[in-house]
């Protein structure tokens, strides 16, 4: 199955288009190392906040490399999903809740990982072992450190296995039309831990695991003060649209707040209380943090922006009417999910592989039945462009209304 490179590349390119261009407003890839030789084995480790979307964020954005990704086994239950994930080189990891019989398969999976790295391949995984909605890096499991040492020692420390840390940052991990940053750190060698490993293996596992955690934490949005998580997130959201680098703006804001907490607890508490009250007031008016924090346009610019949206409304309406069915079905399907964190992943899969292709094909067939071939072809060509525009127009309209509210 994995040898079908044409299908793999075609599927990855198609899903990457939907993921990077359609589903997210912007995907930014930062600092991916291009100086490593193609046959250098890499173990990519990243935070885990957004279920399957985290894996796709990495798999789809590492250049020519074809990473295998360790992910939770329960999402492989459906035959169609299993085949899709396997084509994208995702490997199941079984947990205790999956049953002892299933967990025994992990030995085979982990040996496969060692073989992949030993052949100069790329492996990616989540050291946290589970996902969580909060912007907080949870304690790591030591399984990846064991795999790394096993791969390196199997080659007498000559493998040159590199650990590549990565921090994923979503402006909102559950919504469509948000921004995603895939922020890579500096790779480091497993051989750096050789002396410690030969003296004390348990301690070397702890040290390598801690190094992974520290590196990832420096590349992601991380809050230690979980009781005030939502207020801190609102404060960092005010940095999203400011000039400069998005990641640096957000991370610098978070680090500044943490420094304030450590140096002056009283001022920190007062700041959070004021922010909580402001957040409540603005939320009642339907104003988002990133809109509140951005530089405000002049009244003249806002008038022109509003007129432009009104003039383009017919195009947006056309796009909405032709896209409302395929767009709505995934949202209806995911309403009943017990774990809402799976919503974005399921919606992306349904958007890209089922609802839009099939519903638009049906609509094209209906138009063809009532018109001629030329008209139906023009109609078909208009669907993706106007559908995309309609989705973006709705967001632009919402943001423009929020800016007017701020001026009122």
C-alpha positions, 0 to 999 in steps of 0.5 A, spaced: 500 500 500 505 504 501 509 503 495 504 507 491 507 513 491 503 516 485 497 515 489 500 518 496 503 524 493 496 525 489 492 524 495 497 528 500 497 534 495 489 534 494 488 534 502 494 539 503 490 544 498 484 543 502 487 543 509 492 549 507 488 553 502 481 552 504 480 550 511 485 555 514 485 562 513 493 561 513 498 556 514 505 558 516 511 554 516 516 556 520 524 554 520 523 547 517 530 545 516 532 544 509 540 543 510 539 536 513 541 530 508 535 527 505 537 520 508 538 523 515 533 520 519 528 524 523 524 524 529 519 529 529 515 531 536 510 536 537 504 538 541 497 535 541 491 539 541 487 538 535 486 530 534 488 528 527 489 535 525 495 536 528 498 530 524 496 533 518 499 539 520 506 536 520 505 530 515 502 535 509 508 541 511 515 537 511 517 538 504 519 532 500 519 528 506 514 522 507 513 522 514 510 516 518 506 518 524 504 515 530 497 516 532 491 513 537 488 507 534 481 508 535 480 513 529 482 507 525 476 503 526 472 505 520 475 501 514 474 507 509 478 512 515 483 506 516 485 506 509 485 513 508 490 514 514 494 508 512 495 511 505 498 517 509 502 513 512 499 514 519 500 508 524 496 506 530 498 506 537 494 502 542 492 504 549 490 500 555 483 502 554 483 499 547 484 492 551 491 488 552 490 484 546 490 490 542 496 493 546 500 487 544 500 490 537 504 496 539 511 491 539 510 490 532 509 498 531 514 500 535 519 495 531 516 498 525 518 505 527 525 503 529 526 500 522 523 506 518 528 511 522 534 505 521 532 506 513 533 514 514 526 515 514 522 520 518 517 519 523 513 523 527 509 523 534 505 526 540 510 525 546 504 527 550 500 521 548 493 524 548 490 531 546 487 536 550 484 543 548 488 547 552 494 551 550 498 547 555 503 542 554 502 536 558 507 531 561 510 526 556 510 519 555 517 516 555 516 511 549 519 515 543 525 516 547 525 509 548 524 508 540 530 513 539 535 510 543 533 503 540 534 505 533 541 509 535 544 503 539 541 498 533 546 502 529 552 502 534 550 510 535 552 511 527 545 513 525 545 520 526 538 520 528 535 527 529 530 529 534 526 535 530 521 539 535 515 542 533 510 547 536 503 547 533 499 554 534 492 555 532 488 561 533 482 557 534 483 549 534 476 548 533 474 553 528 474 553 520 477 559 517 483 560 523 490 561 522 495 555 523 503 556 525 507 550 524 513 552 528 519 548 528 525 548 532 533 546 531 534 539 530 538 535 536 542 529 535 540 523 539 548 521 540 548 527 544 545 523 550 550 517 548 554 518 555 549 518 559 545 512 556 551 508 557 552 510 564 544 510 566 539 508 561 533 510 565 536 517 567 537 518 559 530 517 558 528 522 562 533 527 560 531 526 552 524 526 554 525 533 558 529 536 552 523 534 547 518 537 552 523 544 553 524 545 546 517 544 544 514 548 549 519 554 547 515 553 540 508 553 542 503 557 546 503 554 553 500 557 559 502 554 566 496 558 570 491 553 567 485 556 572 486 563 568 487 559 561 481 562 558 483 570 560 490 569 558 488 566 551 484 572 550 489 577 552 494 573 547 489 573 541 489 581 541 496 580 538 493 576 532 492 582 527 498 586 530 504 588 525 510 583 525 510 576 526 504 573 529 508 567 532 513 572 536 507 577 538 503 571 541 509 568 544 512 574 547 505 576 550 504 570 553 512 570 556 511 577 558 504 575 562 508 569 565 514 574 568 509 578 571 505 573 574 512 571 577 515 578 579 508 581 581 502 577 583 498 582 585 499 586 579 498 580 575 491 578 578 489 585 577 490 585 570 487 578 569 481 581 573 480 587 568 481 583 562 476 578 564 471 584 565 473 587 558 472 580 555 465 579 558 463 586 556 466 585 548 463 578 548 456 581 549 457 585 544 459 580 539 467 583 539 472 578 538 479 579 541 483 579 535 478 585 532 479 589 539 487 588 539 488 590 531 489 597 529 483 601 527 481 603 520 479 610 519 472 611 518 473 613 511 477 606 510 471 603 514 466 606 509 469 603 503 470 596 506 463 596 507 461 599 500 466 593 497 462 588 501 455 590 499 457 591 492 460 584 492 454 581 496 451 578 490 457 574 488 457 571 495 450 570 495 451 566 489 456 562 492 453 561 498 446 558 495 451 553 491 455 551 497 450 551 503 448 543 502 455 541 502 458 546 507 452 544 512 452 537 512 459 536 515 457 541 521 450 537 522 454 530 522 459 533 527 454 536 532 453 529 535 460 528 537 462 526 544 469 529 543 468 536 540 476 536 538 474 531 532 470 536 529 475 540 525 478 533 522 472 530 520 469 536 517 476 537 513 475 529 511 468 530 509 469 537 505 475 534 501 473 527 500 465 527 500 460 533 500 463 538 496 465 533 490 459 529 490 454 534 491 457 539 486 457 533 481 450 532 482 448 540 482 452 540 475 448 534 473 442 538 474 444 544 471 447 540 465 440 537 464 436 543 464 441 547 459 447 546 454 454 543 456 457 550 455 453 553 460 454 547 465 461 547 464 461 555 466 457 553 472 461 548 474 468 552 474 464 558 478 463 553 484 469 553 487 471 560 486 464 563 489 464 558 494 470 560 497 469 567 496 462 566 500 466 563 506 471 569 506 465 574 505 461 572 511 468 572 515 469 579 512 462 582 514 462 579 521 469 583 522 467 589 519 460 589 523 465 588 529 469 594 527 463 599 527 461 596 534 468 598 536 467 605 534 460 606 536 
